[in-house]
Amino acid sequence: MDAMNSAPPAADGARRTVTAAVVQAAAPLFDTPTALVRAEELIREAAFVHRAEVVVLPEAFLGGYPKGLDFGITVGSRTPAGRDLFRRYHAAAIDVPGPEVSALAALARELGIHAVVGAVERQGGTLYCVALFFGPEGYLGLHRKLMPTAAERYLWGQGDGSTLTVVDTGTARLGAAICWENYMPLFRTAMYAKGVDLWCAPTVDDRDAWQASMRHIALEGRCFVLSANQYLRRDALPDDVRPVQGNDPGTVLIGGGSVVVSPLGEVLAGPLRDGEGILAVELDLDDLVRARFDFDPTGHYARPDVFTLDVDESTHSTVTTT
């Protein structure tokens, strides 16, 4: 894989900055029209109130993250009720392209910003957890989660190497790793080789250990890390579902922890706990070069004579026609 360089540094005295915002919120499960309206409101708030030029929304914001639901699955058995719950989840997913993508593309064009939005994509009978990329030109592409975590594999298919998307904004390069993809060393290496400057990490992992991972990736990749997590309570789920965490309306199912980290592993904002909110930070892009002075994981600190990584970025389809 050829390395792809970031935008060149500015001349002496010219400061290169970008204001980035991570959104911590959740949308109602199984109600994608409301989720879309909420996404549009949050992106507008980030752009107008916080002057954000890059906005990151959490994992599965459109389509929903069904925290605590088991879909009637035990080893070797599925229930009719679980199958019907999946039907509802499938119906709440979005098509790409589709009306939700078109609406967010129009919003990004209107605001002149870049946005990374977590969603659940529907393709036939299979769902994918994705990060959608938008910019002033509209819809720019997506990244499909390569490996769903644990029971997510009942719900979501696996992406392939064809969607290791990196977007060049003209001032910085955006890439995304969704939730536990951030723990995959070879995935990180492949993305570092693409010259990612703003590492977007949509997630639902609210553990304290997640913070250590975000700081490590920033320090290892010498990139800014923008991690957007959901803050989800029981009362955001429909009344007729029963999460394993309990049925009290105030029960916190996903506890947030959104954070922004510098290329030297310093926490610039967050972690945000105990509610919804937006973290916005003006990033000094020259910090990228300052950080890479003594460590560039796929550049001067690599040992290609000892270690190499082959990445298959082709599309893998079950059926091909000629």
Number of C-alpha atoms within 10 A of each C-alpha: 12 7 13 14 14 18 15 11 14 12 8 6 6 9 11 15 15 16 17 25 29 32 31 28 23 26 25 22 21 22 19 20 15 14 21 20 14 18 21 16 12 19 28 18 15 25 23 12 11 17 18 25 21 26 28 29 33 32 30 27 29 32 29 25 26 20 18 15 16 16 20 15 15 9 5 5 7 12 12 10 12 15 14 13 18 16 12 14 21 21 14 21 23 21 16 17 11 10 12 18 21 14 15 24 22 18 21 27 16 13 16 17 21 29 30 29 28 28 27 28 27 20 14 8 8 12 22 26 31 28 33 26 27 27 26 18 14 22 22 17 18 25 25 26 25 23 20 21 13 7 12 16 13 14 17 21 19 14 19 18 18 15 18 22 21 23 20 17 15 9 16 20 20 23 25 34 27 27 23 19 19 21 15 12 11 14 17 21 16 20 22 23 18 23 25 27 26 28 28 28 31 33 26 27 20 19 12 10 9 21 20 11 14 26 22 18 23 25 23 19 30 30 27 32 29 31 33 36 34 30 27 26 19 22 15 16 22 12 10 6 14 14 17 11 13 13 14 11 12 12 15 18 22 22 22 29 25 34 29 31 28 26 26 21 22 14 18 17 18 17 19 21 16 11 15 17 18 25 23 26 20 15 19 14 23 15 18 22 17 13 19 20 11 11 17 19 18 19 14 12 11 13 11 11 6 6 7 11 11 8 14 11 12 10 10 12 7 4 5 6 3 2
